[in-house]
Amino acid sequence: MPAESRGLRVTRAVAAGFDGRSEASLHPDLRTFVGDLVRPYGLPLREDLLREGAGHDYAEMAGALLGQALPAGEPVDLLILAFSSPDVRPAAPSALHLSRHCPGQPMAFAVCDQGSAAAFTALRIAAAHHRTGGCRRAVVVLAEQSALHYEAAEPVGLPEEARAVVLVCEEGAGEGMRVRQQAQADGSQALRAVLADCQELGRGAGLLLAADLAGAASPVNPDADGTSAAAEAARPGQPFTGVWTLLADRLAQRPDTGGPLMVADHDRRLGRLSTLSLP
């Protein structure tokens, strides 16, 4: 008999917003670090933010959520931190700090410089690592904060609040999660093409959309009786974590709602549509 298929999927998630600031935002190394980064581009520093202290430490934010995401202290094999807006902890990599405080002290690294696509890339990497046999449980940490300590050369869509989401991915029987990423300038058009070709969605399915994709999905794979996947869009203001906060809410309700899920986001700056399918 063929071996039972086992895949990695997102089984639970926790999300939270954070007020105030982290003490790391007042560390003198932050000014030196940011100054060195932007000097070649002639971008001025935000002296007001550096002087007053603004911004959040991603290790501090996510560390507060790891205990909620792993209440029984289950050991983790892989931890990936993904972000789009910069951290305020320049001295020590936040992913490595989180690994030291995560059960199992997993291998850890970060994914960035991909806009909102970074979250999906992190999940794709986790699934690929699982296929090697080296990962039965992974944690993907998503974080964003609203302070940018220099004047950007062009408008940047910063989040309204600091927010973190911790996704726990675990091995289970059956097909695992599937991540698709494609270059496409028109996110709505690309999403409609994916949905038309997608067999995962049907009766009882859910479609979770980033705020910029709200209204992009017309009825999804309608059944014979005309029912289709229900679409829900994230609230504006959280360009990186918004749709993942929706997923955390949905997973908390999933025993009651059931059915497969698809998460979709489009990064306009990169022109990349990313989707996650959960059976």
C-alpha positions, 0 to 999 in steps of 0.5 A: 500500500502507498504511504499515507500523504502527510503535509504541513498546514497552518493549524492555529494563529494568534494576532495582537496589536501593540501600543506605545513603543519599545525601549530599543527605539531609543538605543543610540545604535539605531540612529547609526544603523539607519544613517549608514543605510540611507547615506548613499541615497541622500535620504534625511533621517527623521530626527524627531522620531529618533530623538523622541523614540518611536517604533517597536522591537519585533522580537519583543512583540512576537515573544509575547505571542509565542506562549499563546501560540504554543501553550503546551510548549510543543517543540518547534523545528523551524522559525521564520520571521517575515516583515516589510517595515523595518525593525528597531532592533539593529544590534541583534537579529530578532529571528535568532532572539526568538529562537532562543525563547521558542520551545525546541530552540529551532533553526531561525532566519528572516525573510524581508524586502518582498513587501507583503509577499514575504509572508507567503514566501516564509510559508512556502519555505516552511512547506519545502523544508517539511518535504525534506523530512526536517520539519514537523512543526514550524512557526512563522512570525509576521510583524509590522510597525509604523515608524520609519526613521528616514524620509522615504524617496516616494510615498510608503504605505505604513501600518496604522499600528504595530501588529504581530501574527504568529502562525503555527504550521504542523504536519498532518495527514493528507495534503498540506498547504499550497502557496502560489506566487506570480508576477502580475501588475493587476492583482484583481485580474490575477486573482480572478484567473487563479480562482477560475483555475483553483480546485480547492475552493467549493462548498463551504470554502472561505476566501480571505483577501488583503484590503487592496483586493476587496471586491476583486473576487466575484462568485468563486467556483459556484456549486450547482445550487449557486453557492460559492466561497465566501470572501472577506477582506481585511480592514485597511491600515495594516498592509502586511498583517491585515489578512493574517489577522483575518486568518487568525480569527477564522482559524479560531472559529474553524471547528464551527465553520469548517471548509477549505480556505484561501488567503490572497494578497497582492503587492503593488510595488512588486507586482506580485500576487500571492495565495495560500490554500489550506485544505 
